[in-house]
């Protein structure tokens, strides 16, 4: 089959599967809409008539109360990039300066769980300067730190790493994001929670309560039209106030301003109502619309479908149909004009950016809550601060683990400069089944069969490597494993040497030559599709797809080192563009190839390193949403990988349990650090999942040395494991005595999952 067709077929197959899955879900959504419409139609038959409502109102005590109002505006956190930074405060200031005095109305404010204390203080100062009354709902860092992902919204626990998940369309993935973030969302945004606080506070203050969003602005004519409607029909328990979306603040103040109130409305409650907002529904999943539907207020939301991961709606309200329309209100400018246009395109863009903003805000708050710094320079593992400190210590002759690691880097870099640059297309004896540019290596644990004269098919013996198949064994230079390892190791070393050396230009130049030769050269570079790793003679058409991914497990620290090279100006844009193109192709292969799909569905360390490789590429190439998908998928695997006592049931079944447990745990810690450096926590700052991983580290430190066998296992691997756990912020209870970091090797076998020069991480 032509090579080009081999690359294209997985994409075509995946596209067809996505289309089929999307069609099925579209039919399911259509049925959910029809079902809700039927419920509303049946409820309308039982709704009280106008005459009955008037009679009940006339007979009630509330009819003798004056028609006075209390208006609450709820001020929450700015969501960047949906809102401009500081937009909430800007809107408050605009309202205080320009809104007319509202007849028969008391104005109050609710500060709703604002995280930025300085920003909240500025808003409070504004309110107090104008003599305004406000309630403060404080944000609880303790609760937020303990909040976990809401896996209950998924159809099954392993949903995110089953192939059906990759067939979801972009919109469905965004909906899953919001559902998985539900607990964090509710704790931070608290939309319906704050609205219910306004309702409860207002019931003893006025007959009519307006629990409105903080960006609502009333003109004199808008308020007058609202009063007229309420005075004409006080027997209605609710009033629906449609919104006009302002294109700018100046528009609202212009003399010829004519509103177009067609946006999702605000609600006015009579204080004797029993219907409230459903506090289980998070921001981004139509929290206010839920009540509009339960009250029978028609609108475009009647065509919006429920998804399997949405909170199940409550039944229709007993006050169904007891609403009228009143006046109009302006929704103030968000700070981004292109998002406020009255078009379908703008509306769709608002939805997309809103979901992105929710995730980014929640992740940012989570990282801050963990006491971490989301703005450190460098990659996830190698920080510029640590490298520069090691350079200073080395220059001053200070004997520290970092200075020793820097000395080792420079020594290794000198050796790398002397090594020949081997590339994929120049194999000495390439296998006949592959193109010279294909990655090609024989399976190290496949032995000739004793039951066949020709030894075929080979027999796999776990944990036993055929001589000549291990890394760095020169007699295997006709294959790519040693050559690839030399490329990764030397490029990483040279990239770091540019930062710890007084004159790093020659190291940078050679690192660029290696990157170009392997990943950027259109004639001789390596194909992004890893089609022939660990091939087994006589088996599976000379292919072993279940091993494809693990061969490239260490891309994560290569890319981390290249970020260091970029920071010191040693990676020109043309190289980064070519590198990003290669990585994009490799990422697509990871998504769509049989090997990629097989690795994603694994239940052991292969899945861990698949997620780590995906996340590293997404982070490097700026694919924020796919990075988030990958981290969420990894987080959903955690209960399967680690028992509550810290053991790893799957890895303990391996023929080499010491290595398997240590390597898998190291991969998880690396993924935690990578996620955090890119503004996301894999597990919450103080929740049970973090405790589970901490117990796994404690178990490994205590029990791995006691496990029998595996003479080749190096117990010193536990030292960088402990260091990574502490960098990840895990709270550990261990009294195990280990060698000092300065006494431990700076480089371990790549299969360990320990990146080289681990002492130079923060």
Secondary structure, 3 states (H helix, E strand, C coil): CCHHHHHHHHHHHHHHHHHHHHHHHHHHHHHHHHHHHHHHHHHHHHCCCHHHHHHHHHHCHHHHCCCCEEEEEEECCCCCCCCCCCHHHHHHHHHHHHCCCCCCEEEEEEEECCCCHHHHHHHHHHHHHCCCEEEEECCCHHHHHHCCCCHHHCCCCCHHHCHHHHCCCHHHHHHHHHHHCHHHHHHHCCHHHHHHHHHHHHCCCCCEEEEEECCEECCHHHHHHHHHHHHHCCCCCEEEEEEEECCCHHHHHCCCCCCCCCEEEEEEEECCCCCCCCCCCCCCCCHHHHHHHHHCCCCHHHHCCCCCCCCCCCCCCCCCCCEEEEEEEEECCCCCHHHCCCCHHHHHHHHHHHHHHHHHHHHHHHHHHCCCCCCCCECCCCEHHHHHHHHHHHHCCCCCHHHHHHHHHHHHHHHHHHCCCCCHHHCCCCCCCCCCCCCEEECCCEECCCCCCCCCCCEECCCCCCCCCCCCCHHHCCCCHHHHHHHHHHHHHHHHHHHHCCCCHHHHHHHHHHHHHHHHCCCCCCCCCCCEEEECCCCHHHCCHHHCCHHHCCHHHHHHHHHHHHHCCCCCHHHHHHHHHHHHHHHHHHHHCHHHHHHHCCCCHHHHHHHHHHHHHHHHHCCHHHHHHHHHHHHHHHHHHCCCCCCCCCHHHCCCHHHHHHHHHHHHHHHHHHHHHCCCCCCCCCCHHHHHHHHHHHHHHHHHHHCCCCCCCCCCHHHHHHHHHHHCCCCCCCCCCCCCHHHCCCCCCHHHCCCCCHHHCC
